[in-house]
């Protein structure tokens, strides 16, 4: 490569760095700084009400490991994430297969399916809270007047929150799966039909293997989102009854905003962040392995 060409490439590279620099600074301000601030606060005992602030090092993290409420919240969060994402995936695949077919009114069906996803989470959670009301709610009326306290009974509350999440976000997962389906060449299906393959065999041997990257991407997005769930459960139950629906985000919020314990609340926030990072790393590794195998 000649010297003038090399110099021109170097100038373009420097120009690109200067163009990207403002965006990097903004991202550092709105993302990196709050994370570093939370980590720094987590190393302190900082109770705003008492005006107490002192450095305790890893003391908050040592207490975290013995905090039964933290482990219960982590269990609730993991259960919510696993069940909600699994059900959403099981519902989204047949829904996406239906939306891919050509039939009259397909455009209207596609638009109507996305309505739950378009409704703000707080609004949809409040609507479901009314429907779950044991006195005048629609759910008990549909069950022929059965008196079930959906949001007040420990055995029902978390599953009611999962139902709300499934209702709202299944369309989003179906949209991702539909995008994956449209990337599968139609010639493969034609060749399989010529060979006499049944619809189930076509789905098992062609659709499902080629759809795997889209499924992993959908699980990645939904797992990260579900693990950080706050608004839907807070509107429905505020973490009750008896903390049976309390997730890590809600526990951190209560500790920070209600108890005024900014030190331990920040520790809970950092723990939630680390769990999300580990979850993302696992799914990205699986997704990268799948891409290399193709």
C-alpha positions as CSV (number, residue, x, y, z in Angstrom):
1,X,0.0,0.0,0.0
2,X,1.4,3.4,-1.0
3,X,2.1,6.1,1.5
4,X,-0.6,8.6,0.3
5,X,-3.2,5.8,0.4
6,X,-2.1,4.8,3.9
7,X,-2.2,8.5,5.1
8,X,-5.7,8.9,3.6
9,X,-6.9,5.8,5.5
10,X,-5.4,7.1,8.7
11,X,-7.1,10.4,8.4
12,X,-10.5,8.7,7.7
13,X,-10.0,6.5,10.8
14,X,-9.2,9.6,13.0
15,X,-12.2,11.4,11.5
16,X,-14.4,8.4,12.3
17,X,-13.2,8.4,15.9
18,X,-14.0,12.1,16.3
19,X,-17.5,11.5,14.9
20,X,-18.2,8.6,17.3
21,X,-16.7,10.4,20.3
22,X,-19.8,12.5,21.2
23,X,-22.0,9.4,21.2
24,X,-19.5,7.5,23.4
25,X,-19.4,10.4,25.9
26,X,-23.2,10.5,26.1
27,X,-23.4,6.7,26.6
28,X,-20.7,6.9,29.3
29,X,-22.7,9.6,31.0
30,X,-26.1,7.8,30.9
31,X,-25.0,4.2,31.3
32,X,-21.4,3.9,32.7
33,X,-21.6,6.6,35.3
34,X,-24.7,5.2,37.1
35,X,-23.2,1.8,37.2
36,X,-20.0,3.0,38.7
37,X,-21.9,5.2,41.2
38,X,-24.1,2.2,42.2
39,X,-20.9,0.1,42.8
40,X,-19.4,2.9,44.9
41,X,-22.5,3.3,47.0
42,X,-22.7,-0.5,47.5
43,X,-19.4,-0.3,49.4
44,X,-20.9,2.0,52.0
45,X,-23.4,1.9,54.7
46,X,-25.6,4.8,53.6
47,X,-28.9,5.3,55.3
48,X,-30.4,8.6,54.3
49,X,-32.9,8.9,57.1
50,X,-30.3,8.7,59.8
51,X,-27.7,10.6,57.9
52,X,-25.3,7.7,58.3
53,X,-22.6,7.2,55.7
54,X,-19.4,5.2,56.2
55,X,-17.3,2.9,54.1
56,X,-17.8,-0.8,54.8
57,X,-16.0,-2.4,51.9
58,X,-17.5,-5.7,51.0
59,X,-19.7,-5.8,54.1
60,X,-22.9,-5.3,52.2
61,X,-22.0,-8.2,49.9
62,X,-21.2,-10.5,52.8
63,X,-24.6,-9.7,54.3
64,X,-26.2,-10.3,50.9
65,X,-25.0,-13.9,50.8
66,X,-26.8,-14.6,54.2
67,X,-29.9,-12.5,53.4
68,X,-32.8,-15.0,53.1
69,X,-35.0,-12.3,51.5
70,X,-32.5,-11.8,48.7
71,X,-32.4,-15.5,47.9
72,X,-36.2,-15.7,48.0
73,X,-36.3,-12.7,45.6
74,X,-33.7,-14.3,43.3
75,X,-35.8,-17.5,43.3
76,X,-39.0,-15.6,42.4
77,X,-37.1,-13.8,39.6
78,X,-35.6,-17.0,38.2
79,X,-39.0,-18.8,38.3
80,X,-40.8,-15.9,36.7
81,X,-38.2,-15.6,34.0
82,X,-38.1,-19.4,33.2
83,X,-41.8,-20.0,33.2
84,X,-42.8,-16.8,31.3
85,X,-40.1,-17.1,28.6
86,X,-40.9,-20.8,28.1
87,X,-44.6,-20.3,27.7
88,X,-44.1,-17.3,25.4
89,X,-41.9,-19.3,23.2
90,X,-44.3,-22.2,23.0
91,X,-47.1,-19.9,22.1
92,X,-45.1,-17.7,19.7
93,X,-43.9,-20.4,17.4
94,X,-47.4,-21.6,16.3
95,X,-48.6,-18.0,16.2
96,X,-45.7,-17.1,13.9
97,X,-46.4,-20.1,11.7
98,X,-50.0,-18.9,11.4
99,X,-49.1,-15.3,10.6
100,X,-46.7,-16.6,7.9
101,X,-49.5,-18.2,5.9
102,X,-51.4,-16.4,3.2
103,X,-55.1,-16.0,3.9
104,X,-57.8,-13.3,3.8
105,X,-57.4,-10.8,6.6
106,X,-53.8,-11.7,7.4
107,X,-52.7,-8.1,7.7
108,X,-55.6,-7.3,10.1
109,X,-54.6,-10.3,12.2
110,X,-51.0,-9.3,12.3
111,X,-52.0,-5.8,13.5
112,X,-54.4,-7.0,16.1
113,X,-51.8,-9.5,17.5
114,X,-49.4,-6.7,18.2
115,X,-52.0,-4.7,20.3
116,X,-51.0,-6.2,23.7
117,X,-47.4,-5.4,23.0
118,X,-48.2,-1.8,22.1
119,X,-50.1,-1.1,25.3
120,X,-47.8,0.4,28.0
121,X,-47.0,-2.2,30.7
122,X,-48.4,-0.1,33.6
123,X,-51.7,0.3,31.7
124,X,-52.0,-3.4,30.9
125,X,-51.1,-4.4,34.4
126,X,-53.8,-2.1,35.8
127,X,-56.4,-3.6,33.4
128,X,-55.4,-7.1,34.5
129,X,-55.6,-6.1,38.2
130,X,-59.2,-5.1,37.7
131,X,-59.9,-8.4,35.9
132,X,-58.2,-10.3,38.8
133,X,-60.3,-8.5,41.4
134,X,-62.0,-11.1,43.6
135,X,-65.2,-9.1,44.1
136,X,-66.0,-7.7,40.6
137,X,-63.2,-9.1,38.3
138,X,-64.0,-10.7,35.0
139,X,-61.8,-13.7,35.6
140,X,-63.9,-15.0,38.5
141,X,-67.1,-14.3,36.6
142,X,-65.8,-16.4,33.7
143,X,-65.1,-19.2,36.2
144,X,-68.8,-19.2,37.2
145,X,-68.4,-17.1,40.2
146,X,-65.5,-18.9,41.9
147,X,-64.1,-16.8,44.7
148,X,-60.4,-16.8,44.0
149,X,-58.1,-14.1,45.3
150,X,-55.7,-14.1,42.4
151,X,-53.4,-11.3,43.6
152,X,-53.8,-11.9,47.3
153,X,-53.1,-15.7,47.6
154,X,-49.4,-16.8,47.7
155,X,-50.2,-19.7,45.4
156,X,-51.8,-17.6,42.7
157,X,-50.2,-14.2,42.7
158,X,-46.9,-15.0,40.9
159,X,-48.6,-17.1,38.3
160,X,-51.1,-14.3,37.7
161,X,-48.2,-11.9,37.1
162,X,-46.7,-14.5,34.7
163,X,-50.0,-14.6,32.8
164,X,-49.9,-10.8,32.4
165,X,-46.3,-10.9,31.1
166,X,-47.2,-13.8,28.7
167,X,-50.2,-11.9,27.3
168,X,-48.2,-8.8,26.7
169,X,-44.9,-10.0,25.3
170,X,-45.9,-13.1,23.3
171,X,-46.6,-10.9,20.2
172,X,-43.0,-9.6,20.4
173,X,-41.5,-13.1,20.5
174,X,-43.8,-14.1,17.7
175,X,-42.6,-11.1,15.6
176,X,-38.9,-12.3,16.1
177,X,-39.9,-15.9,15.2
178,X,-41.8,-14.6,12.1
179,X,-38.7,-12.8,11.0
180,X,-36.7,-16.0,11.3
181,X,-39.3,-17.9,9.3
182,X,-39.2,-15.5,6.5
183,X,-35.5,-16.0,6.2
184,X,-35.9,-19.7,5.4
185,X,-35.7,-20.3,1.6
186,X,-39.0,-21.5,0.1
187,X,-37.1,-23.9,-2.2
188,X,-36.3,-26.2,0.8
189,X,-40.0,-26.6,1.5
190,X,-40.8,-27.3,-2.2
191,X,-38.0,-29.9,-2.4
192,X,-39.3,-31.6,0.8
193,X,-42.9,-31.8,-0.5
194,X,-41.7,-33.3,-3.7
195,X,-39.9,-36.0,-1.7
196,X,-43.2,-36.7,0.1
197,X,-42.3,-35.3,3.5
198,X,-45.2,-34.8,5.9
199,X,-45.8,-31.3,7.5
200,X,-44.5,-32.5,10.9
201,X,-41.3,-33.9,9.2
202,X,-40.8,-30.6,7.4
203,X,-41.2,-28.7,10.6
204,X,-38.9,-31.0,12.5
205,X,-36.2,-31.3,9.9
206,X,-36.2,-27.9,8.1
207,X,-38.1,-25.2,10.0
208,X,-37.0,-25.9,13.6
209,X,-33.2,-26.3,12.8
210,X,-33.1,-23.2,10.6
211,X,-35.2,-21.3,13.1
212,X,-32.9,-22.0,16.0
213,X,-30.8,-18.7,15.8
214,X,-34.1,-16.7,15.8
215,X,-35.4,-18.7,18.8
216,X,-32.1,-18.1,20.7
217,X,-32.2,-14.4,19.9
218,X,-35.8,-14.2,21.2
219,X,-35.0,-16.1,24.4
220,X,-32.0,-13.8,24.9
221,X,-34.1,-10.6,24.6
222,X,-37.0,-11.9,26.7
223,X,-34.8,-13.5,29.4
224,X,-32.9,-10.2,30.0
225,X,-36.2,-8.3,30.0
226,X,-38.1,-10.7,32.2
227,X,-35.2,-11.0,34.8
228,X,-35.4,-7.2,35.3
229,X,-39.2,-7.2,35.7
230,X,-40.6,-4.4,37.9
231,X,-43.5,-2.4,36.6
232,X,-46.0,-5.2,35.9
233,X,-45.5,-7.0,39.3
234,X,-45.3,-3.7,41.2
235,X,-48.7,-2.5,39.8
236,X,-50.3,-5.9,40.4
237,X,-49.0,-6.8,43.9
238,X,-46.1,-4.5,44.9
239,X,-44.2,-7.7,45.7
240,X,-46.9,-9.3,48.0
241,X,-48.6,-11.2,49.4
242,X,-45.9,-12.1,52.0
243,X,-43.2,-11.2,49.4
244,X,-44.1,-14.2,47.2
245,X,-44.0,-12.0,44.1
246,X,-41.0,-9.9,45.2
247,X,-38.4,-9.9,42.5
248,X,-34.8,-8.5,42.8
249,X,-35.8,-5.2,41.2
250,X,-38.7,-4.7,43.6
251,X,-36.6,-5.7,46.6
252,X,-33.9,-3.2,45.5
253,X,-36.6,-0.5,45.0
254,X,-38.1,-1.1,48.5
255,X,-34.7,-1.0,50.1
256,X,-33.6,2.2,48.3
257,X,-36.8,4.2,48.2
258,X,-38.8,3.1,51.1
259,X,-36.2,2.2,53.7
260,X,-33.7,4.8,52.5
261,X,-30.9,2.3,52.7
262,X,-28.9,3.5,49.7
263,X,-25.9,1.3,50.5
264,X,-27.6,-2.1,50.6
265,X,-30.1,-1.1,48.0
266,X,-27.2,-0.4,45.6
267,X,-25.7,-3.7,46.5
268,X,-29.0,-5.4,45.5
269,X,-29.0,-3.4,42.2
270,X,-25.4,-4.4,41.5
271,X,-26.3,-8.1,42.2
272,X,-29.2,-7.8,39.8
273,X,-26.9,-6.3,37.2
274,X,-24.4,-9.0,37.6
275,X,-27.1,-11.7,37.2
276,X,-28.2,-10.1,34.0
277,X,-24.7,-9.9,32.7
278,X,-24.1,-13.6,33.4
279,X,-27.4,-14.5,31.8
280,X,-26.6,-12.4,28.7
281,X,-23.1,-14.0,28.5
282,X,-24.5,-17.5,28.5
283,X,-27.1,-16.8,25.8
284,X,-24.6,-14.9,23.6
285,X,-22.2,-17.8,23.9
286,X,-24.9,-20.2,22.8
287,X,-25.9,-17.9,20.0
288,X,-22.3,-17.5,18.8
289,X,-21.8,-21.2,18.8
290,X,-24.9,-21.7,16.7
291,X,-23.7,-19.1,14.2
292,X,-20.3,-20.7,13.9
293,X,-22.0,-24.1,13.3
294,X,-24.0,-22.8,10.4
